[in-house]
Amino acid sequence: MDRIRVTGGRRLKGEIPISGAKNAALPLMAAALLSEGALTLSNVPNLADVVYMADVLRQLGVAVAWQMSGSDHVGGVLKLQSPRRSQSLATYDAVRKMRASFLVLGPLVARNREAMVSLPGGCAIGARPVDLHLKGLEAMGAEIELTGGYVFARAPNGLKGAAYEFPTVSVGATENLLMAASLAHGESVLKNAAREPEIGDLARCLVTMGAKISGIDSSTLVVEGVKELHGGQHAVLPDRIETGTYAIAAAISGGEIELTNTSLPLIGALVPLLRNAGAEIDSTAFGVTVVRNGHSMRATDATTEPFPGFPTDLQAQYMALMATADGESHIRETIFENRFMHVPELLRMGAEIRVEGDTAIVTGARKLKGAPVMATDLRASVSLVLAGLAAEGETVVNRVYHLDRGFERIEQKLKACGADIERLKE
Ligand code: EPZ
């Protein structure tokens, strides 16, 4: 298993091109199941999760043609062509490997009128139930049965448009229902919908495929179902979590980085936190610059919330930064119940953090020391790379496959800015 070695203490300076968003690319790929027409996606990041999703789609009968770009600045192009009638079964192996595979449920039941999709089960960051996906589909007239770890969903006469209010905000359930509603008979009104930019990106792609959606980017999505969708072309939006991660890399290393092919509003909730902590962060013609010159950072509290709030997917990275800042900060996690797995690893690097319920209390101004570390999820793993950039000595991050799920060419991107980082192949 590959590992990443980082020797800390280098000030980062340079430019990092931001890739297309993993969490936009995955639902966009599932949308290919909604139409027989070819869906061509560009700016697709070359990540393990994209490869898993391509495998799931192939199993369902979709032809996948993948053309990687040779350039650092433009992602790959993925052409997806669904057959007249795809398979309806997404297996346990497919969904267990990557929860986002569950996003094929809405498109399959909408177009094939039946689907068998494995329940994803819990994962390292929490229980992550899918009840809202299922209740929403039931509201659209699907009959749902749970047997042998699988969801069997049937709508023999097609799905019917429905009004559904999400009791809590869910990114995945909003995406599943939005895709299903696009092919339902009549109007659907999805209230308390998630407003993450990846949902707006999916909605815009569906519109280019012929869907009728209004309220895009708001918490009420109104979908007038159409009989069929056609193919289309769509460029995946920039990855806001990658943008935020490298913004924190500039801050934690006392560096100066320009993030290109992205924009400041995508990390709107992180900007005031970084400014308050002492970094300068501004829009440029090409993206965003983040600068921290010399002085130390100040502790600043943060609470994770659905978009436009501070994202749970940046919580671990932000905690690494706060471990090095002056003063005490409180970091509250409200989205997932078990998303502090990076804490014991940061402690091994000399951080001082205690967890009380849903809040981590970080006593900063600690000089971190390099150590061998490992984490059990993607964002936790990258927080250890960031801590390694600031630490004295060598940090070796094990289980790099987590990073490969969500950060394209991370070691090359950091190295280009002067980081002392390399992948140790095994
Ligand atoms: C998406 O997960 C992202 N994944 C996650 O990114 C991200 O952390 C999360 O949204 C929150 O922003 C993808 O987009 C592929 P949710 P998702 O449904 O859709 C509860 C990463 O590192 N809930 O918004 O699974 C749930 O348990 C990943 O890239 C229900 O109770 O998240 C959680 O507490 C990790 N019932 C909360 O809602 C449901 O039916 C939010 O989950 C669905 C969710």
Residues whose N, C-alpha, C, O or C-beta is under 5 A from the ligand:
A	BS01	EPZ	N23 A100 R128 P129 V130 D131 L132 H133 V169 S170 V171 G172 A173 T312 D313 I335 F336 L378 R379
